[in-house]
């Protein structure tokens, strides 16, 4: 669901382009539509195709999208209250000292991590454009802004959703968050190396400030404590509604298509009944060739589970929606949830936001490197979560 939304600043800078009314891409996309519908129609039957698509989409909207919205509303309210009363500032102070040893970034980067964790990837953009934040970073360190924001983006929403699946997943979700941090270290460190090389900065170059002259403050709402509590809570809840609505379209569309490519027929002898969540099993068939690798890396026992990482690359909100279905099907275990959480947070649907964010920061020249670094970071997050979970199980 990282997703799924671009900031107004990014959108405002998008260039309006004009092309020929009918071009080669017109026929390519048309051919793609025809092939896709022909494939579904031949396998399922045209009458069953539309029934399955509509019923699956409706069920995803009612039972998944609105559920994610509810989680976003509660998480948004909690995060706004924590921000208003300085709890986030306290967390920032606690984790700031570890940012240099872990990520190779100044302590101020902790604010970016916390901000995006309770919001979304683009939450790093206002900070990056704030002189009070930006002054702590060298040019090479600024090149990591997008990867840092993506590493923690949607973290609170993903965590809250995974925890809501059942108390038995508590340790798995905690380990998944640790995996996401490890994946983020990989992503940010690799991107930092790219930035150092590009700007020809010495590896030990730092920007230093006299802490005695630096006064830390935070802005608060007007009114008494009770008024501020209610105001921050409602503002946070409203942001959750906006985020939930923004995710709904992607969740319904992507989850419906992915599930129709993942699950099989419900009737006896492979007969399609036209009910929700029937599919052609194409992804599991393709994924079966990669299952040994996925099992080694992330502990996936079933090829169907590969639908999650593929979806999380572009829309983590949609990927989250797949999790409950996998659990009901008996395909996902706590170990799986740990890997899902790590990859989901670290990737945060970065393919849908990376380019726009880099453009907003005028760092388009880092597009390929930033995408590759985040891809490797997400893979590492899943691997770390998988093996940490197995180690904890072995010990306890």
C-alpha positions, -999 to 999 in steps of 0.1 A, spaced: 0 0 0 30 18 -1 16 18 -28 -4 30 -38 -2 67 -31 20 95 -44 25 128 -25 9 160 -39 45 174 -43 55 144 -65 23 145 -85 26 182 -91 60 177 -107 49 150 -131 54 161 -166 24 161 -189 32 141 -221 14 137 -254 18 108 -278 1 96 -309 -36 87 -303 -29 52 -317 6 37 -314 24 4 -311 16 2 -274 -21 4 -281 -20 -29 -300 4 -45 -274 -19 -37 -245 -50 -48 -265 -32 -81 -273 -24 -85 -237 -61 -81 -227 -72 -105 -253 -47 -132 -243 -55 -128 -206 -93 -130 -210 -89 -158 -236 -67 -178 -211 -92 -174 -182 -122 -181 -205 -107 -213 -220 -97 -227 -186 -128 -216 -165 -154 -210 -191 -166 -175 -200 -197 -176 -178 -177 -188 -148 -149 -163 -154 -171 -132 -147 -188 -148 -118 -155 -158 -101 -140 -123 -108 -170 -104 -94 -175 -126 -63 -137 -127 -55 -134 -89 -59 -165 -83 -37 -152 -106 -10 -118 -90 -11 -134 -55 -8 -157 -64 21 -135 -88 41 -100 -76 33 -100 -39 21 -123 -27 49 -104 -48 74 -71 -31 63 -89 2 65 -100 -5 101 -64 -14 110 -51 18 93 -76 39 113 -66 25 146 -29 26 138 -32 61 125 -50 73 156 -24 57 179 6 71 159 -9 106 159 -13 106 196 23 93 200 35 121 178 15 148 196 27 139 231 63 133 223 64 95 224 78 94 189 104 120 198 114 97 227 117 67 204 137 88 181 162 97 209 165 60 218 173 47 184 193 77 170 226 64 185 224 31 166 218 47 132 255 53 124 267 18 135 238 0 117 229 21 87 260 43 83 238 74 86 237 103 111 214 100 141 189 123 125 180 94 101 161 79 131 134 105 126 130 94 90 128 58 101 101 65 128 81 88 105 79 64 76 72 34 100 40 50 112 30 63 77 43 54 43 73 55 21 68 91 9 68 102 45 105 108 41 100 135 14 89 163 37 119 156 59 143 155 30 131 189 19 135 203 54 167 222 60 168 213 97 169 176 88 188 177 55 218 196 69 230 165 89 236 144 57 264 144 32 255 142 -5 262 105 -5 240 99 26 212 119 10 212 94 -18 198 68 7 167 88 16 143 68 -7 157 35 4 156 44 41 120 56 38 110 25 19 127 2 44 104 14 72 74 25 52 40 9 61 57 -8 90 30 -1 116 2 -11 92 19 -43 82 27 -52 118 -8 -44 131 -24 -64 103 -2 -94 109 -8 -93 146 -45 -92 140 -44 -126 124 -39 -143 158 -19 -143 190 1 -173 178 18 -150 153 32 -124 178 67 -137 179 67 -142 141 57 -106 136 83 -94 160 110 -114 142 97 -102 109 103 -66 120 139 -75 130 142 -91 95 130 -59 79 156 -39 98 183 -63 86 171 -60 51 171 -22 54 207 -23 66 216 -42 34 196 -19 12 208 14 27 244 3 31 246 -8 -6 230 25 -17 254 44 5 283 27 -13 268 38 -46 264 74 -33 300 75 -20 314 63 -53 292 87 -73 300 118 -53 336 107 -47 333 111 -9 357 96 15 342 66 34 348 83 67 335 117 57 309 131 82 291 164 88 296 174 124 276 198 145 280 213 179 253 197 199 253 224 226 239 249 201 212 225 188 178 230 205 152 203 199 116 212 198 83 198 185 51 214 173 19 207 191 -18 215 185 -35 244 203 -57 238 233 -55 218 265 -42 183 268 -77 167 264 -84 188 233 -50 179 219 -57 142 226 -90 142 208 -78 163 179 -47 142 173 -67 110 176 -93 121 151 -67 135 127 -48 102 128 -80 82 123 -89 104 92 -55 97 77 -62 60 82 -94 63 62 -76 81 34 -49 54 34 -75 26 35 -94 41 6 -62 46 -14 -53 9 -9 -87 -4 -16 -85 -1 -54 -51 -18 -56 -61 -45 -31 -93 -55 -49 -77 -54 -83 -44 -71 -76 -57 -96 -51 -85 -107 -74 -61 -113 -103 -34 -129 -82 -59 -153 -65 -75 -162 -98 -40 -172 -110 -31 -189 -77 -60 -212 -64 -77 -240 -83 -113 -251 -90 -136 -258 -60 -158 -286 -75 -151 -323 -78 -129 -335 -107 -116 -300 -113 -150 -285 -120 -155 -248 -117 -185 -237 -96 -183 -199 -103 -176 -191 -66 -151 -167 -50 -114 -176 -49 -114 -201 -77 -84 -199 -101 -63 -215 -128 -32 -224 -106 -9 -208 -131 14 -191 -105 19 -223 -84 27 -242 -116 54 -216 -126 65 -212 -89 70 -250 -86 102 -245 -105 115 -220 -79 101 -237 -48 134 -253 -38 151 -218 -39 122 -202 -21 122 -229 5 159 -224 11 157 -186 13 123 -180 30 111 -214 42 82 -215 17 69 -251 15 43 -243 -12 47 -226 -45 15 -207 -40 32 -186 -13 54 -170 -40 24 -148 -49 32 -127 -17 67 -115 -26 57 -108 -62 27 -87 -50 46 -70 -22 70 -56 -48 43 -33 -61 16 -31 -34 22 -44 1 -14 -37 10 -25 -62 -16 1 -87 -5 -12 -84 31 -46 -93 18 -33 -126 5 -19 -137 39 -52 -146 55 -62 -166 25 -30 -186 27 -36 -193 64 -71 -205 58 -58 -228 30 -33 -242 55 -4 -230 33 11 -204 57 27 -211 91 41 -187 117 75 -191 100 58 -179 68 43 -150 85 77 -139 98 91 -139 63 60 -122 49 63 -94 76 100 -89 69 97 -87 32 64 -67 33 79 -39 55 112 -38 37 98 -37 2 66 -17 10 55 -19 -26 86 0 -36 82 -4 -74 51 18 -72 68 47 -53 106 45 -59 106 63 -92 83 91 -81 102 97 -49 135 98 -66 121 123 -91 108 145 -63 143 145 -48 160 151 -82 179 118 -78 166 101 -110 201 91 -119 201 66 -90 169 49 -102 184 15 -112 208 13 -83 181 23 -58 156 -3 -71 183 -31 -71 194 -22 -36 159 -23 -23 152 -56 -41 182 -72 -25 172 -57 9 138 -73 8 153 -107 -2 176 -104 28 148 -94 51 129 -126 43 160 -147 47 168 -131 80 133 -135 94 131 -171 82 163 -182 98 160 -162 130 125 -177 135 139 -212 130 168 -205 154 143 -192 181 122 -223 176 153 -245 180 163 -228 212 129 -225 229 
